[in-house]
């Protein structure tokens, strides 16, 4: 039925597409000419409490068509494209109405920040980015509106779809023990490779010569010669002219010849020569990312907080804390007793200001910066945060193995992304089914 309606209005929509770019000039014509040549905009769909206008549909179809052409993607039949675009606009409209009812509002600062990030990714300033858009015939205002719409949809989906996702401890354990889980949590290796070739019918003399050359290259590498330079000069591998760079490989994707060796290596290591039928191989690990090992430098610290209040100004609070610090430094009083007596942090005051062991990023920026700048068993200078004036003392630092927690968090993230896509499809289908939609093409 929908296809029949589209065919019926094919010529009318085609006319709209042809005329949409000339509406401005037509508007300057005399009244009688305008009335006879300009088709009226009209409603093509009623979507709950909102509508989709024909001009909006025409503009979106033209945009999609332009994008497909730039990607050299064959265009689908016009009826198919029109149906898909209208259905997408209806779904977007439903979600935007829901976002509005939920009070989701995006301020200009958020949109400006996103645009700056897009410009930076293209190595442009915001002004250069706007100029580039203009040269491409694109509207900066339209881009801002598109970004606002997409960010609004993202926030809505994170709220509504995210609340539908439940990941149990058993889900995490099952994923970690699966082959897919092991592959996802395995590290990625960035490899460099040098091949000293050896022909299939090489005699003993040729093999000896290849071994000597390999040994010479290996010793030079161990003495600090640049790996990429040696690969260009001596390697016969396929990536020799790229400095032997094999790119990033998952552990499960490593060539069998290299796998056992690579897994025992660390970043910057150079392997001993590995012999195969094609010759002698030397590999290095340029970099490693991911993996399940995760060491965190934890800090143990204590602090004293003095807050300004109705009878104590900001300056008075600072002076009081400076006196407290002076007493601690001169050993007239102990940090423990001063914290118990004066600290306004009720959570730690009874413990002598002790905050226990905590991970990086737990405290506010000013606290973390001051903490990182002093040695253990040293009382800091007075510094300010949003909470008031502080002094702190670092009691110790340690490297804590958070591998298990890290693995479980990574597993939850992977499972959440997977379930999110599934739930999003279901949620959108339910949203469409429960909505009032009347198509008026």
C-alpha positions, -999 to +999 in steps of 0.1 A: +000+000+000+028+024+010+046+018-023+014+025-043+010+058-025+046+067-032+041+060-069+010+080-070+029+111-057+062+104-075+059+134-098+047+157-070+077+148-048+101+150-077+087+185-085+093+195-048+129+183-050+135+204-081+119+235-067+132+234-032+164+253-042+145+280-059+119+290-033+139+321-023+140+335-058+103+326-065+093+345-033+105+377-050+080+373-079+047+392-080+019+377-059-001+363-088+030+345-103+040+332-069+005+317-064+006+299-096+041+284-095+050+275-059+035+243-044+024+247-008+043+228+019+022+201+035+022+175+061+035+140+051+032+124+085+015+130+119+037+116+147+019+117+181+019+154+190+042+165+161+043+165+123+067+159+095+065+184+066+071+176+030+100+201+028+118+184+057+114+150+039+126+164+006+157+180+023+166+148+042+162+127+010+185+151-008+211+149+020+210+111+020+213+109-017+243+133-016+260+112+010+255+080-009+269+096-041+300+109-023+306+073-010+302+059-045+273+038-031+247+027-057+214+045-050+184+023-041+151+028-060+136+061-051+106+046-035+128+025-012+150+054-002+119+076+005+103+049+026+135+044+047+141+081+052+106+088+063+106+059+087+139+072+102+125+107+105+094+093+123+115+074+148+137+104+154+106+126+159+092+102+185+125+101+204+129+139+203+094+143+217+102+119+245+135+137+252+117+170+255+092+155+279+121+140+299+137+175+302+168+167+282+183+200+272+216+206+255+233+240+262+254+258+236+286+251+254+282+213+249+275+218+212+305+242+208+328+217+226+317+189+202+323+211+172+357+221+185+366+184+189+354+177+153+375+205+140+405+194+160+402+158+146+405+174+112+435+195+123+415+227+119+405+256+142+368+263+146+371+292+123+388+271+096+362+244+101+334+269+095+352+282+064+356+246+051+319+240+056+311+271+036+334+260+008+315+227+006+282+245+005+272+233+039+254+253+065+271+258+099+237+264+115+223+232+100+254+213+113+248+227+148+212+216+147+222+181+135+247+178+163+221+189+188+196+164+175+221+135+176+234+143+211+199+146+224+191+112+209+222+097+224+214+110+259+178+097+257+189+062+245+215+060+273+188+067+298+160+046+285+179+017+269+206+016+296+180+011+323+167-020+306+201-037+306+209-062+334+243-079+336+247-105+363+279-119+379+272-151+360+271-133+327+305-118+335+320-152+345+306-169+314+320-142+291+355-143+308+357-181+304+346-180+267+369-179+237+354-146+227+361-131+262+397-143+261+402-128+227+386-094+237+408-092+268+440-103+252+466-076+245+472-061+211+508-062+198+524-037+175+552-057+158+583-050+138+598-077+116+630-084+097+635-113+073+669-125+062+659-148+033+670-183+026+661-200-007+644-234-008+674-250-025+701-231-006+733-251-001+753-251+031+774-221+021+743-200+014+728-210+047+761-201+065+761-167+048+725-161+058+732-171+094+762-147+096+742-118+082+714-125+106+738-126+135+753-093+124+719-076+121+708-091+155+740-078+173+736-043+158+699-042+170+709-053+205+735-025+205+708+001+198+706+005+161+672+016+149+650-013+140+632+004+112+664+015+096+678-020+097+646-034+082+648-011+053+685-019+047+684-057+052+649-072+054+633-090+025+599-091+043+568-076+026+569-046+049+606-039+047+601-005+030+578+005+059+605-002+084+593-038+089+561-024+106+535-052+107+509-030+125+487-041+154+478-077+159+456-095+184+474-123+203+451-148+186+460-133+152+498-137+155+515-160+130+521-194+146+558-190+140+559-159+163+531-166+188+551-184+215+580-159+213+559-128+213+539-138+244+571-140+264+583-106+252+577-071+265+576-037+248+610-028+232+623-064+234+641-079+203+637-116+197+666-140+190+665-151+153+637-175+145+644-199+116+617-210+091+617-224+056+618-189+042+647-177+062+656-161+096+632-138+113+638-111+140+609-094+156+604-066+181+574-054+200+570-017+192+541-013+216+515-032+236+480-022+245+451-038+264+455-071+281+443-082+315+472-070+336+465-037+353+487-022+380+475+009+398+496+031+419+475+036+451+482+063+477+476+064+514+471+099+528+456+119+556+444+155+555+429+183+575+401+204+560+390+239+573+359+253+557+347+289+557+313+294+574+290+322+587+315+334+613+347+323+596+357+340+563+378+323+536+409+342+547+403+334+584+399+297+575+433+298+556+450+315+585+437+290+610+450+261+589+484+277+585+487+279+623+477+242+625+503+233+600+529+253+618+522+235+650+525+201+632+558+211+615+573+223+648+560+191+664+542+211+690+511+191+680+506+159+660+488+156+627+465+130+643+454+152+672+450+184+650+427+164+626+406+150+654+402+185+670+398+208+640+391+190+607+358+198+591+359+165+572+337+145+596+343+113+576+380+112+583+385+135+614+378+107+639+405+086+622+431+114+625+424+126+590+433+092+575+417+086+541+431+051+537+443+037+503+427+050+472+431+049+434+441+077+410+412+099+401+394+094+433+400+129+447+394+163+431+421+177+408+438+201+432+441+174+459+456+149+434+481+175+421+493+185+456+495+148+466+516+139+436+540+168+442+552+158+477+572+129+490+558+105+517+559+117+553+559+154+542+531+178+551+520+199+522+515+236+520+480+249+525+459+246+493+424+252+483+397+231+467+360+236+462+355+223+497+378+247+515+414+248+527+435+216+531+468+203+542+477+167+535+504+142+543+512+112+520+517+081+542+527+058+514+524+046+478+520+011+464+514-007+431+482-026+435+473-054+410+438-046+399+438-071+371+408-091+382+387-059+388+399-046+354+390-078+336+355-078+351+350-042+343+361-047+307+338-077+304+309-057+317+317-030+291+317-055+263+285-071+274+268-038+279+277-026+244+264-059+230+232-059+250+227-022+243+225-027+205+200-056+210+179-036+235+180-005+213+165-023+184+137-038+206+131-004+223+127+014+190+103-012+177+082-009+208+083+029+205+071+028+169+043+003+177+029+023+206+029+056+189+002+072+168+016+076+133-005+087+103+013+089+069-002+115+046+019+112+015 
